[in-house]
Amino acid sequence: MRIAPDGTSFRVDGATAPLALVPKIPLNRSWVDASTFAWLAGRTVTTRGETRADGAFVARTLWPEDWRLDDRAPSIPLPASRTPRLSIRGLARSAPRGGAASPPETHPIWERVRGQRDWTGKPVLAFVLNGAQGDDDEAWGGHFALATGRLPADGRLSDLLVANFYTLDSESEKGILAAPVPLDNYLADLNSGQNWYRPSYVMLAVLRDERAMALVQGALNRLYLQFWRHRLEYRHSSMNCAAISVDMLRALGWTIPAKGPADRLRGWLAVPAKVFAEGRFGPARTAYEYLTEDRTRLMPAAAFEEAVFSLMQLARGAELPHGRLESMLAEDVTALVGVRFPQIPSSRAFGTWPAANPREYLDALPTDPADLKVVPVPPRPFPQELREDDLEPRPPRRSNLPIILLTATGILPLAWILGALWRMLRPARK
């Protein structure tokens, strides 16, 4: 369809019909505006929704038809580098602000047979990296997801099935579903679509056989059953979207390299520092867990870089496969193709590429904590009556060790007392 510049109607097959949009979720702080329809007016759009009794079509998703894989795109081999992962990072940063306001672009970075692109109907295993939001300082790390599907003849990617892992224990201000959803829903749903608030980059591993794709999708199906039952609990600092995906791929026999923790020493020092500054153990625990977690599991961009680098090594024969999934990928990957998607204009500020490590994340935050932009969301605790009798207790948090040791040695009690005195005296000095 073609949407009118004012967004009130659309044309399809020569006929004009009224257009309406699903309601904005109350917690959602931005929405479609004039810039959206000005941007969409020059594009053909596919939408999901339903027709009302009055004949108006109520759109839930708006997917630009130029968001597709271009099999005529020139090859972009990654430059030989002592740090090839930085070359992979550069793909997502190949345009200003991660391509937020740039046209979509296809990047074929590796082909088993150069120029042989008979990709129609081929199975794919995809890695989706979403950027940082421009209006939420808790979202500089971006988001990571796996996707599976087959490539149609026209290169449309909207029907790929994306495994979207989000926390279940608080309400999403955008109505995000922690569930498998098609890519057009994942990126372009009017409320929850990732590309309404940040750019995205998708790396497609084109496969000659469906066995690796089927193995991953089957594991995701089983994993969601455990996730929804709270046998696997989401935690931003230790079991987030990247950690869940990487752990599952490793369990299937793909040894995605670990980048190691950001800084163990700073993690230990952060515990008394946070107790002093905030007077609470919660922020101290979180800081320690962020700084001591394997960055491949913690940072979506790091998970993306390590997975793509490992794929290239396996496909080229530069790395011997050992596990089941590794062996399949080493034999079956015929091409690695990246596709960059821009942010859809709206009343929301433009986002950018995601931070690749905790240092970049911290550097992106405002220096004055009072300037932090945070979206408060209400909790959504899992109903006690739905908990199964054999549900295992939560594993102990990694931060228990420094909390116990620093308390036993008197460091944390002293930090808490000094911090309380400092907070009492600070207003008096002002």
Secondary structure, DSSP 8 states (H G I E B T S, - for coil): -EE-TTSSEEEETTEEEEEEE----TT------HHHHHHHTTS-EEEEEEE-TTS-EEEEEEEETT-B--TTS--------S-HHHHHHHHHTSSGGGGTTS--EEEEEEESSTT----TT-EEEEEEEE-B-SS-TT-TT-EEEEEEEE--TT-B-TT-EEE----SSB--TT---SSEEEHHHHHHBTTT-GGGTS-EEEEEEEESSSHHHHHHHHHHHHHHHHHHTTSS--BTTTBSHHHHHHHHHHHTT--------S-HHHHHHHHHHHHHHHS-HHHHHHHHHHHHS-HHHH-HHHHHHHHHHHHHHHHHTSS---SHHHHHHHHHEEEEEEEEE----SSS---B---SSHHHHHHHS-SSGGG-------B----GGGS-TT-------TTHHHHHHHHHTTHHHHHHHHHHHHHHHHHHH-
